């Protein structure tokens, strides 16, 4: 009998991120508390830049963006904003977030160690670039491994693909 397997990846849907940023920009343009504070949000490549004339307003823009991302099913772990403090840039404050895609070597090693130590016996884990391949003869063991990985405390969003 052939082994069953699945891949663990860390990705986001680019179109959903784009839609969330556009919704956030519309809401900022319409809300009364954002009038005359120079608030804006912009997606350029893999970075999202939030701008306002005070750090509190900049964090409020970030809060609106987070709510739009969650509504669209994009994990907040996919957006890295560093320490989360807006930086002064002239008369305005900027908060720059970077979108993360792919498992880092460090996270891949952490997950593979977790599966080897706490996962069901007979489950094999291979690191393949920026993803993890998990295989086993038993599909039940793979289901248990998925449940274990969902509970894991990792600083990236996990998706499970190619389950066969």
N, C-alpha and C positions, 0 to 999 in steps of 0.2 A: 504494500500500500504506500502511495506517495505521501510525502510530508505536506501538511497544510501550512500556510504562512500568511503574514500580513506585514505591511510596512508602517513604521511610525515616522511621521513627517511633521514639520512645523511650517505651515503656510497660512496665507490669508487670501481672500478673494479681492483682487485689485478693484474690480468694478464696484463691489459693496463699499470699500473704503472711499472710493471716489464719490459715490452717492451720499455717504455719511458726511463727508466734508462739504458737499454742495448743500445738503440739508442744514448743516450747522451754519454755513454762510448766510443762507436765507433767514434762518431764525435770528441770527445776530443783527441782520439788516432791519428786521421788523420789530424786535423787542425794544420797549421803551427804556429799560435800564442800560441798553447799549448805545443809546443816542449820544452823539457828540463825544465819544470816548475813543474814537479811531480804532474800534475793534474790527479785526478781520482774521480769517483763517484761510490758508492756502496750501494746496498739495502740489509739490514739485518733485518729480522723481520718487524717491523713497523717503522724503522728509515732509512733515506737516509743520507749518509755521503759524503760530498764533500770536497776534499782535494786539496791544491795547495801550492806553496812556497811563495805566497804573497796574501794579502787580496783582491787585485783587481782581480787576476786570479781566486780566490775562488768564488768571486761574478760573474765572467764571466761564470764559470762552472754552477752556480746556474741559470744564465740567459738562458744558453743552455738547462738545465733541464726543466725550466719553459716552454720554447717553445715546447719541446717534449711532455710534459704533456698536454698542450693545444691542440696540433695537434691530440693527441689520445683521446681527449674528457674527460680528467680528470680535475675537477675543481681545481684551485689553492688554494681554501679555504680548500681543504682536506689536504694540506701540511702546517704544522706549523713550522717555522724556528726561533721562538722566536723574538729577536730584529733584526735579519737579519745581524748581524755583525759577521764575521769570528773570531774565537778565536785562539790565538797562542798556538801551542802545539809543543814544541821543535823548530825545524827549519821550521815547516810547519804550515799552517793555516787550520782550520777545520770549516765547517759549517754543523751543524746537524739538519735535518728536521724530524719531526715526522708526520706520517700519522694519521689523525683523522677519526674515524668511530663512528657513533651514535650521536644522539642529546644529549647535556648535559642538566641537569635539568634546568639550567639557561636559555638556549636557548629555551627549550620546553615551559617554563613558559612565556617567552617573546612572542613567537609565538601564544600561546593560548590566551594571553591577547589581542594581536593585532587582532585576529580573533573575539573575543568577542566584542571588542570595535568598530572596523571598518568594520567587515565582515557583510554579510547579516544576517538578523534576522532569527532565526530558525535553525542556524547552531550550532551543538554541537561539542565540542572539548574535547578529553580525552587524558591524558598523559599515555602511556603504556610503561614503561621501558625507552628505548632510542628511542622511536618513538611516533608520535602523530596520533591519529585516529580522523578524521573529518567526521561527518555524518550529513545528512539533508534529508528531504523528497524530495527536489527539486534538480535535477541534475544541473540546471542552477545556483543555489546558490553555489554548489560545484565548478563549473567552475569559478565563480567570486572569490571564496575563493582561488583557485589555483593561479589566476592572482594576487590577493592581496599578497599572500605569495612569489611569484616570485619577486615582487617589494620590499619586506621587506629587510632591511639592517641587515643581520645576519652574524656572522663570521664563518659560516659553509655552506657547499654545501647542497642544498636541492633537494631531488628527491621525486616524487609522485608515489606511487605504489598501487596495489590492488583496482583500481577504479572500483566500481561496484554499 
